[in-house]
Amino acid sequence: MLLYAIVLGLIVLTLLSVSLARLGSVKTKADYLVAGRSLSAFVLVFTLLSSWIGSGSLLGGAENAYKHGFAALWQAGGGWAGLLLIYFIAPRARKFAQFTIPDLLELRYNQTARVLGVIAVLFTYTAITSYQFIGGGDILHMIFPQVTARSGQVILACFVTLFTAIAGMSSVAYMDVVIGLLATFTMIAALPVLIHLGGGWSQVRAALPASHFQVFGDLRPFRSYYAAPAIAGAAPQKVQSAFAIFLPTCLLMLGNQSMYQKFFSARSEQAARRATVGWIIGTVILESIIVAIAVVGSALFKSGEVQARPREVLAYTAIHAFGGWSGAWSGSNFLALLGALLVGAIFAKVVSTANNYLFSPATNLVNDLFVRYLRPQAGNREVLLVSRLTVGVLGAWALFQSLGTSSVLQKSLYAYTIYSAALTPVILAAFFWPRATGKGAVASIAAGTVITMSWDWMTPHLPAGLAATDAIVPALIVSLLSLFVTSLMTAPPDRGQLRSFEDEDVPVKA
C-alpha cells in the first residue's frame, strides 16, 4: 500500500499548496465568500463539477450501481435534467449577484424566509458533508488497515475543515480545478482498462444479471419496496424507486446553494452561462463513467468484503483489480499506478465535495445571521475570523452526524429531500413566478422541512399505502400547495421586491 500512501500524500500536499497560495488574495468578505466575483468559466466548470460529484455519486450512486446496475443512472439523470434548466437560470443568478440563497430569499420575500432558509441549508449541507467524511474514512481504512473507518472519518474531517477555513471560496474553487482535472482523466483512462481486466464487455455482461443492463433494472418506476438483504440475517433493505432517486436529485440541483454561490462568484453573466455548458458535458460523462466502473466492479467482485459494504466498490475495485507495485517499471506497475491514481482521484473528489458543502452553510451563518443581525458594523478582519471559526464548528457537527450514519445512499436522499421540498420551489418561484409572496414562501419552506424531517416518525401511524410513499412526494406536494395557496390568498409583492429578478439589466453588486 506504499504506492497508495505516496499518491494520497502528494494529493494532500498539492491541495494544501493551492489553498495556501490563495490565502494572500483574501482580504474582504467578498474575497472569502464569493472569490471577489472573479472566477472564469474554466475555473467555474471544475468547481461546479467537484461540488456536485462527491460521495453521493462515488458512494451512494456506486452502491446503487453495484446492486442494480445501470438503472442507478436514474439518480444521476435527475441532476442532468436539472442542469438543462440551470442553463437559463445561471445568467439571472449572476446578475442578481448576492452572497447566499438566504440573501435572495430576503430580497424577494422577507426576513422570516431568510432565517428559515438558513435552517434548511444547515440541516441539508451538514448532512451532505457528513457522508463525505464517511467516504474518506472508508478509503483511509482500505489503504491503511491499522486506521479504523471511524478514525479515518475524524482525520478527514480535521483536514477538510482546515482547508476550507484557510481561504474560503477562492481556496475551494482553485482546489477544485486540480481535483477535477485529476478525476476526469483518471476515470476516463481507468474504465477501458477495467473492462479489459474483466475479460471484455461480453464477459462483464455474462457475469451479471440481465436486469443490470435494463432501463429500470430491478427498480420499480414509481414505488419503492423492501428486498431481502445480501447478508443472511440482516434486516430487509429499502430499494428506492427510479422516481424516488430521480426527483430529489433534480430538485436539489435546481436549488443548490453551492451552485448559486459559484454563479455569484463568476466574473460575468457570460462566464456563468459558458460554465454551465461545460458542467453539463462533464457531469454526464463523469457520472456515467462512475456507474460503469461500479458495474464492472460488481462483475469482478461479487462476494467478500465489498458485498457487505457495496458503497466502497469504486475504491475497492481500484485497489484490488489493478494489482500491486512490484518494483521495476513494467506494464503491471503501470496498472498499479493507474489504480493508485484512481483511488487518489476518488479521495480528492470526496475532499472537494466536503469543502464545498462545509463552506456553504458557514457563509449562511456568517452573512445571514452574524453580519445581518448581530454585528452589521463588523469589519472585514472580524468577518474573516468569525467565518473561519464557523467552519470549524460546522465541521465538528458534520463529523458527529457521520459517526451515526450507516447508509450513505439513505442519508443522501434524506438530505436531498429536505432541500428539494423546502427551498427549491421558492428559489425557482423567485425567478419565474412574480405572484409568489413572502408569506407563501415562509409557508412553503416550513411545510417542506417539517414533513421531510417527521416523515419516518409519521409513517407507522399512516395507512399502509401512504406509509410506503417516499418522503419526497408528500413533502413536495405540501410545499407547493403551501406556496401557491398562501401566495394567492395574500397581497402581491411590490415592484421593489421584483425588480432584481426581472430580465432587464440591473446594477451588479460589487
C-alpha positions as CSV (number, residue, x, y, z in Angstrom):
1,M,0.0,0.0,0.0
2,L,3.0,2.3,0.0
3,L,2.2,3.5,-3.5
4,Y,-1.3,4.5,-2.5
5,A,0.1,6.3,0.6
6,I,2.5,8.3,-1.6
7,V,-0.2,9.2,-4.1
8,L,-2.6,10.4,-1.3
9,G,0.2,12.3,0.3
10,L,1.1,14.1,-2.9
11,I,-2.6,15.0,-3.5
12,V,-2.9,16.4,0.1
13,L,0.3,18.4,-0.3
14,T,-0.9,19.8,-3.6
15,L,-4.3,20.8,-2.3
16,L,-2.7,22.4,0.7
17,S,-0.3,24.3,-1.5
18,V,-3.1,25.6,-3.7
19,S,-5.1,26.6,-0.6
20,L,-2.2,28.5,0.9
21,A,-1.3,30.2,-2.4
22,R,-4.8,31.7,-2.4
23,L,-4.6,32.9,1.2
24,G,-2.9,36.2,0.3
25,S,-5.7,37.2,-2.1
26,V,-8.4,37.0,0.7
27,K,-8.7,40.5,2.3
28,T,-12.5,41.2,2.2
29,K,-15.8,39.5,2.8
30,A,-16.4,39.3,-0.9
31,D,-13.0,37.7,-1.4
32,Y,-13.8,35.0,1.2
33,L,-17.4,34.3,0.3
34,V,-17.5,34.7,-3.5
35,A,-13.8,34.8,-4.5
36,G,-14.1,38.5,-5.2
37,R,-16.6,37.7,-8.1
38,S,-13.6,36.9,-10.3
39,L,-13.9,33.2,-11.3
40,S,-13.5,32.5,-15.1
41,A,-15.6,30.0,-17.0
42,F,-12.8,27.4,-16.9
43,V,-12.5,27.6,-13.1
44,L,-16.3,27.5,-12.7
45,V,-16.7,24.4,-14.7
46,F,-14.4,22.4,-12.5
47,T,-15.5,23.8,-9.2
48,L,-19.2,23.1,-10.2
49,L,-18.2,19.6,-11.2
50,S,-16.3,19.0,-8.0
51,S,-19.0,20.3,-5.8
52,W,-21.7,18.2,-7.4
53,I,-19.9,14.9,-7.9
54,G,-18.9,13.7,-4.4
55,S,-19.8,10.8,-2.1
56,G,-23.4,11.0,-3.2
57,S,-22.2,9.7,-6.6
58,L,-19.0,8.0,-5.6
59,L,-20.5,6.0,-2.7
60,G,-24.3,6.3,-2.9
61,G,-24.6,6.1,-6.7
62,A,-21.9,3.4,-6.9
63,E,-23.6,1.4,-4.2
64,N,-26.8,1.6,-6.3
65,A,-24.9,0.5,-9.4
66,Y,-23.3,-2.4,-7.6
67,K,-26.8,-3.6,-6.5
68,H,-28.9,-2.6,-9.5
69,G,-26.6,-2.0,-12.5
70,F,-27.1,0.9,-14.9
71,A,-30.6,1.7,-13.5
72,A,-28.6,3.7,-10.9
73,L,-28.2,6.3,-13.6
74,W,-31.8,7.4,-12.7
75,Q,-30.2,9.2,-9.7
76,A,-27.6,10.9,-11.9
77,G,-30.3,11.6,-14.5
78,G,-32.1,13.8,-12.1
79,G,-29.1,16.1,-11.9
80,W,-28.8,16.1,-15.7
81,A,-32.4,17.2,-16.1
82,G,-31.8,20.0,-13.6
83,L,-28.7,21.1,-15.4
84,L,-30.7,21.7,-18.6
85,L,-32.9,24.1,-16.8
86,I,-30.0,25.7,-15.0
87,Y,-28.6,26.9,-18.3
88,F,-31.4,29.5,-18.3
89,I,-31.0,30.4,-14.6
90,A,-27.2,30.9,-14.5
91,P,-27.1,34.4,-16.1
92,R,-30.0,35.6,-13.9
93,A,-28.2,34.3,-10.8
94,R,-25.0,36.2,-11.7
95,K,-27.0,39.4,-12.5
96,F,-28.6,39.1,-9.1
97,A,-25.1,38.9,-7.5
98,Q,-25.7,38.4,-3.8
99,F,-23.7,36.1,-1.4
100,T,-26.1,33.3,-0.4
101,I,-29.5,31.8,-1.1
102,P,-31.0,33.4,2.1
103,D,-29.9,36.8,0.7
104,L,-32.1,36.0,-2.3
105,L,-35.0,34.9,-0.1
106,E,-35.0,38.1,2.0
107,L,-34.7,40.4,-1.1
108,R,-37.5,38.6,-2.9
109,Y,-39.7,37.6,0.1
110,N,-38.9,38.7,3.7
111,Q,-36.6,38.2,6.7
112,T,-38.5,35.2,8.0
113,A,-37.9,33.4,4.7
114,R,-34.2,34.2,5.1
115,V,-34.0,32.7,8.6
116,L,-35.9,29.5,7.6
117,G,-33.7,29.2,4.6
118,V,-30.6,29.2,6.8
119,I,-32.1,26.4,8.9
120,A,-32.9,24.3,5.9
121,V,-29.5,24.8,4.4
122,L,-27.8,23.9,7.7
123,F,-29.6,20.6,8.0
124,T,-29.1,19.7,4.4
125,Y,-25.5,20.7,3.8
126,T,-24.0,19.4,7.1
127,A,-25.8,16.1,6.3
128,I,-24.1,16.0,2.9
129,T,-20.7,16.9,4.4
130,S,-21.1,14.1,7.0
131,Y,-21.2,11.4,4.4
132,Q,-18.2,12.8,2.6
133,F,-16.4,12.1,5.8
134,I,-17.7,8.6,5.7
135,G,-16.4,8.1,2.2
136,G,-12.9,9.5,3.1
137,G,-12.8,7.4,6.2
138,D,-13.5,4.2,4.2
139,I,-10.7,5.0,1.8
140,L,-8.2,5.7,4.5
141,H,-9.1,2.4,6.2
142,M,-8.7,0.4,3.0
143,I,-5.2,1.9,2.4
144,F,-4.1,1.9,6.0
145,P,-5.8,-1.1,7.7
146,Q,-4.5,-0.1,11.1
147,V,-6.7,3.1,10.8
148,T,-10.3,2.3,11.6
149,A,-13.0,3.7,9.4
150,R,-14.2,5.9,12.2
151,S,-10.6,7.2,12.9
152,G,-10.4,7.9,9.2
153,Q,-13.6,10.0,9.4
154,V,-12.0,12.1,12.2
155,I,-8.8,12.5,10.2
156,L,-10.6,13.6,7.1
157,A,-12.9,16.0,9.0
158,C,-9.9,17.7,10.5
159,F,-8.0,18.5,7.3
160,V,-11.2,19.3,5.3
161,T,-12.1,21.8,7.9
162,L,-8.6,23.2,7.8
163,F,-8.5,23.5,4.0
164,T,-12.0,25.1,3.9
165,A,-11.2,27.7,6.6
166,I,-7.9,28.9,5.1
167,A,-9.1,30.9,2.1
168,G,-12.8,30.3,1.6
169,M,-14.4,30.3,-1.9
170,S,-11.1,31.2,-3.5
171,S,-9.4,28.2,-1.9
172,V,-12.3,25.9,-2.7
173,A,-12.6,26.9,-6.3
174,Y,-8.9,26.6,-7.3
175,M,-8.5,23.3,-5.4
176,D,-11.5,22.1,-7.4
177,V,-9.6,22.7,-10.7
178,V,-6.8,20.5,-9.6
179,I,-9.2,17.8,-8.3
180,G,-11.5,18.0,-11.4
181,L,-8.6,17.5,-13.9
182,L,-7.2,14.6,-11.9
183,A,-10.6,12.8,-11.5
184,T,-11.7,13.4,-15.1
185,F,-8.6,12.0,-16.8
186,T,-8.0,9.2,-14.3
187,M,-11.6,7.8,-14.5
188,I,-11.7,8.0,-18.3
189,A,-8.4,6.1,-18.5
190,A,-9.4,3.5,-15.9
191,L,-12.7,2.3,-17.3
192,P,-11.5,0.6,-20.5
193,V,-8.6,-1.0,-18.6
194,L,-11.1,-2.4,-16.1
195,I,-13.3,-3.8,-18.8
196,H,-10.2,-5.5,-20.3
197,L,-9.3,-6.9,-16.9
198,G,-12.8,-8.3,-16.6
199,G,-12.4,-10.2,-19.9
200,G,-14.1,-7.7,-22.2
201,W,-17.6,-6.3,-22.2
202,S,-19.3,-9.6,-23.2
203,Q,-17.7,-11.3,-20.1
204,V,-18.8,-8.5,-17.8
205,R,-22.4,-8.8,-19.1
206,A,-22.4,-12.6,-18.8
207,A,-21.3,-12.3,-15.1
208,L,-24.2,-10.1,-14.1
209,P,-28.0,-10.4,-14.1
210,A,-29.7,-9.1,-17.3
211,S,-31.6,-6.6,-15.2
212,H,-28.3,-4.7,-14.6
213,F,-28.4,-3.6,-18.2
214,Q,-32.1,-2.6,-18.4
215,V,-33.7,0.8,-18.2
216,F,-35.3,0.3,-14.8
217,G,-33.5,-3.0,-13.9
218,D,-35.0,-4.4,-10.7
219,L,-36.1,-0.9,-9.6
220,R,-39.7,-0.1,-9.8
221,P,-40.5,3.1,-11.8
222,F,-42.6,4.9,-9.1
223,R,-42.9,2.7,-6.0
224,S,-40.1,1.7,-3.5
225,Y,-40.0,-1.7,-1.9
226,Y,-38.2,-3.8,0.7
227,A,-35.8,-6.5,-0.6
228,A,-34.1,-9.4,1.2
229,P,-30.6,-8.3,2.3
230,A,-27.4,-9.7,0.6
231,I,-26.1,-10.8,4.0
232,A,-28.1,-13.6,5.8
233,G,-29.8,-12.5,9.0
234,A,-29.7,-8.7,8.2
235,A,-32.8,-6.6,8.1
236,P,-34.7,-6.1,4.8
237,Q,-33.3,-3.2,2.8
238,K,-35.4,-0.5,1.2
239,V,-35.0,-0.2,-2.6
240,Q,-35.8,3.3,-3.8
241,S,-37.8,3.6,-6.9
242,A,-36.4,5.3,-10.0
243,F,-38.7,8.3,-9.4
244,A,-37.6,8.5,-5.7
245,I,-33.9,8.8,-6.7
246,F,-34.5,11.0,-9.8
247,L,-36.7,13.7,-8.4
248,P,-34.8,14.8,-5.2
249,T,-31.6,14.9,-7.2
250,C,-33.2,17.1,-9.9
251,L,-34.7,19.4,-7.4
252,L,-31.5,19.7,-5.3
253,M,-29.6,20.6,-8.5
254,L,-32.2,23.3,-9.3
255,G,-32.0,25.0,-5.9
256,N,-28.4,24.1,-4.9
257,Q,-27.0,27.0,-2.9
258,S,-23.4,25.9,-3.6
259,M,-24.2,26.2,-7.3
260,Y,-25.7,29.6,-6.9
261,Q,-22.8,30.7,-4.8
262,K,-20.5,29.7,-7.7
263,F,-22.6,31.7,-10.1
264,F,-22.5,34.7,-7.7
265,S,-18.6,34.3,-7.9
266,A,-18.5,34.4,-11.7
267,R,-16.6,37.1,-13.5
268,S,-19.6,37.8,-15.6
269,E,-23.0,36.6,-16.8
270,Q,-21.4,35.2,-19.9
271,A,-18.9,33.2,-17.9
272,A,-21.7,31.7,-15.8
273,R,-23.6,30.6,-18.9
274,R,-20.4,29.2,-20.6
275,A,-19.5,27.3,-17.4
276,T,-23.0,25.7,-17.4
277,V,-22.4,24.2,-20.8
278,G,-19.1,22.6,-19.7
279,W,-20.7,21.5,-16.4
280,I,-23.5,19.7,-18.3
281,I,-21.0,17.8,-20.6
282,G,-18.6,17.0,-17.7
283,T,-21.3,15.8,-15.4
284,V,-22.9,13.4,-17.9
285,I,-19.5,11.9,-18.8
286,L,-18.2,11.5,-15.3
287,E,-21.4,10.2,-13.7
288,S,-21.8,7.7,-16.5
289,I,-18.2,6.5,-16.0
290,I,-18.7,6.2,-12.2
291,V,-21.7,3.9,-12.7
292,A,-19.9,1.9,-15.4
293,I,-16.9,1.4,-13.1
294,A,-19.1,0.2,-10.3
295,V,-21.0,-2.2,-12.6
296,V,-17.7,-3.7,-13.8
297,G,-16.5,-3.8,-10.2
298,S,-19.7,-5.8,-9.3
299,A,-18.8,-8.3,-12.0
300,L,-15.2,-8.7,-10.8
301,F,-16.0,-8.8,-7.1
302,K,-19.4,-10.5,-6.4
303,S,-18.7,-11.5,-2.9
304,G,-16.5,-10.8,0.1
305,E,-15.9,-7.5,1.9
306,V,-17.3,-5.4,-0.9
307,Q,-20.6,-7.3,-0.9
308,A,-21.1,-6.4,2.7
309,R,-20.1,-2.7,2.1
310,P,-21.1,-2.0,-1.6
311,R,-20.6,1.7,-1.1
312,E,-16.8,1.0,-1.3
313,V,-17.0,-0.7,-4.7
314,L,-15.0,2.1,-6.6
315,A,-12.1,2.3,-4.2
316,Y,-12.2,-1.5,-3.6
317,T,-12.0,-2.2,-7.3
318,A,-9.2,0.3,-7.8
319,I,-7.1,-1.3,-5.1
320,H,-7.8,-5.0,-5.9
321,A,-8.3,-5.1,-9.7
322,F,-5.1,-3.2,-10.8
323,G,-2.6,-5.2,-8.7
324,G,0.3,-4.0,-6.6
325,W,3.6,-2.4,-7.3
326,S,6.4,-5.0,-7.8
327,G,9.5,-2.9,-8.0
328,A,10.9,-2.4,-11.5
329,W,8.9,-0.5,-14.1
330,S,6.6,-2.7,-16.2
331,G,3.2,-2.9,-17.7
332,S,1.8,-4.4,-14.4
333,N,3.3,-1.5,-12.5
334,F,1.6,0.9,-14.9
335,L,-1.7,-0.7,-13.9
336,A,-0.8,-0.4,-10.2
337,L,-0.1,3.3,-10.7
338,L,-3.4,3.8,-12.5
339,G,-5.2,2.1,-9.6
340,A,-3.4,4.3,-7.1
341,L,-4.3,7.4,-9.1
342,L,-8.0,6.3,-9.3
343,V,-8.1,5.9,-5.5
344,G,-6.5,9.2,-5.2
345,A,-9.0,10.8,-7.5
346,I,-11.9,9.3,-5.6
347,F,-10.4,10.6,-2.3
348,A,-9.8,14.0,-3.8
349,K,-13.4,14.3,-5.0
350,V,-14.7,13.4,-1.6
351,V,-12.4,16.1,-0.1
352,S,-13.6,18.6,-2.7
353,T,-17.3,18.0,-2.1
354,A,-16.8,18.1,1.7
355,N,-15.1,21.5,1.2
356,N,-17.9,22.9,-0.8
357,Y,-20.8,21.7,1.4
358,L,-19.0,22.7,4.6
359,F,-18.2,26.2,3.3
360,S,-21.7,26.9,2.1
361,P,-23.6,26.8,5.4
362,A,-20.8,28.6,7.1
363,T,-21.4,31.6,4.7
364,N,-25.1,31.4,5.8
365,L,-24.3,31.7,9.5
366,V,-21.9,34.5,8.9
367,N,-23.6,36.5,6.2
368,D,-27.2,35.8,7.0
369,L,-27.1,35.8,10.8
370,F,-23.9,37.3,12.2
371,V,-23.5,40.2,9.8
372,R,-27.2,40.7,9.2
373,Y,-28.5,40.7,12.8
374,L,-25.6,40.5,15.4
375,R,-22.8,42.7,14.0
376,P,-23.8,44.6,10.9
377,Q,-20.9,47.0,11.5
378,A,-18.3,44.2,11.6
379,G,-15.2,44.9,9.6
380,N,-13.5,42.5,7.1
381,R,-11.0,41.2,9.7
382,E,-13.7,40.3,12.1
383,V,-15.9,38.7,9.5
384,L,-13.0,36.6,8.2
385,L,-12.2,35.4,11.8
386,V,-15.8,34.5,12.5
387,S,-16.1,32.8,9.2
388,R,-13.1,30.5,9.9
389,L,-14.4,29.7,13.4
390,T,-17.8,28.9,12.0
391,V,-16.3,26.5,9.5
392,G,-14.6,24.7,12.5
393,V,-17.9,24.4,14.4
394,L,-19.8,23.1,11.4
395,G,-17.1,20.6,10.6
396,A,-17.4,19.2,14.2
397,W,-21.2,18.9,13.8
398,A,-20.9,17.2,10.4
399,L,-18.4,14.8,11.9
400,F,-20.8,14.0,14.8
401,Q,-23.5,13.2,12.2
402,S,-21.2,10.9,10.2
403,L,-20.4,8.8,13.2
404,G,-24.1,7.9,13.5
405,T,-24.8,7.2,9.8
406,S,-24.8,3.6,8.3
407,S,-26.2,4.1,4.8
408,V,-24.7,6.9,2.6
409,L,-27.5,6.4,0.0
410,Q,-30.3,6.8,2.5
411,K,-28.5,9.8,4.1
412,S,-28.0,11.5,0.7
413,L,-31.7,11.0,-0.3
414,Y,-32.8,12.4,3.1
415,A,-30.6,15.5,2.7
416,Y,-31.7,16.0,-0.9
417,T,-35.4,15.7,0.1
418,I,-35.1,18.4,2.8
419,Y,-33.6,20.9,0.3
420,S,-35.8,19.8,-2.6
421,A,-39.1,20.3,-0.7
422,A,-38.1,23.3,1.4
423,L,-36.1,25.6,-0.8
424,T,-36.1,24.7,-4.5
425,P,-39.8,25.6,-5.0
426,V,-39.4,29.1,-3.5
427,I,-36.0,29.7,-5.3
428,L,-37.5,28.9,-8.7
429,A,-40.6,31.0,-7.9
430,A,-38.3,33.9,-7.1
431,F,-37.0,33.9,-10.7
432,F,-40.1,32.7,-12.6
433,W,-43.3,33.4,-10.7
434,P,-43.8,37.1,-9.9
435,R,-47.0,36.3,-7.9
436,A,-45.2,34.4,-5.2
437,T,-45.4,36.3,-1.8
438,G,-43.3,36.3,1.3
439,K,-46.0,34.6,3.4
440,G,-46.3,31.9,0.7
441,A,-42.5,31.3,0.7
442,V,-42.5,31.1,4.5
443,A,-45.3,28.5,4.5
444,S,-43.6,26.5,1.8
445,I,-40.2,26.4,3.4
446,A,-41.7,25.5,6.8
447,A,-44.0,22.8,5.4
448,G,-41.3,21.1,3.3
449,T,-38.9,21.0,6.2
450,V,-41.3,19.7,8.7
451,I,-42.9,17.0,6.5
452,T,-39.4,15.7,5.4
453,M,-37.9,15.5,8.9
454,S,-41.0,14.0,10.5
455,W,-42.0,11.5,7.7
456,D,-40.2,8.5,9.2
457,W,-41.9,9.2,12.6
458,M,-45.3,9.6,10.9
459,T,-45.3,6.5,8.7
460,P,-46.1,3.9,11.4
461,H,-49.3,5.9,12.1
462,L,-50.4,6.2,8.4
463,P,-52.4,3.8,6.2
464,A,-50.2,1.2,4.6
465,G,-50.4,2.7,1.0
466,L,-49.4,6.1,2.2
467,A,-46.8,4.9,4.6
468,A,-44.9,3.2,1.7
469,T,-44.6,6.5,-0.2
470,D,-41.2,8.1,-0.3
471,A,-40.9,11.4,1.7
472,I,-40.2,13.5,-1.4
473,V,-43.8,13.0,-2.7
474,P,-45.8,14.3,0.3
475,A,-43.2,16.9,1.2
476,L,-43.1,18.4,-2.2
477,I,-46.9,18.4,-2.7
478,V,-47.4,20.1,0.7
479,S,-44.7,22.6,0.0
480,L,-46.0,23.5,-3.4
481,L,-49.6,23.8,-2.2
482,S,-48.5,26.0,0.7
483,L,-46.6,28.3,-1.7
484,F,-49.4,28.6,-4.3
485,V,-52.4,28.8,-2.0
486,T,-50.9,31.2,0.5
487,S,-49.5,33.4,-2.2
488,L,-52.8,33.7,-4.0
489,M,-54.6,34.4,-0.7
490,T,-52.2,37.3,0.2
491,A,-51.3,40.6,-1.4
492,P,-49.0,40.5,-4.4
493,P,-45.3,41.6,-3.8
494,D,-44.4,45.2,-4.6
495,R,-42.3,46.3,-7.5
496,G,-39.2,46.7,-5.4
497,Q,-39.2,43.0,-4.5
498,L,-39.4,42.0,-8.1
499,R,-37.0,44.4,-9.8
500,S,-33.8,42.5,-9.3
501,F,-35.4,39.3,-10.6
502,E,-36.6,40.7,-13.9
503,D,-34.9,40.2,-17.3
504,E,-33.8,43.8,-17.8
505,D,-30.3,44.9,-16.8
506,V,-29.9,45.6,-13.1
507,P,-26.8,47.0,-11.3
508,V,-24.4,44.3,-10.2
509,K,-23.5,44.3,-6.6
510,A,-19.7,44.8,-6.1
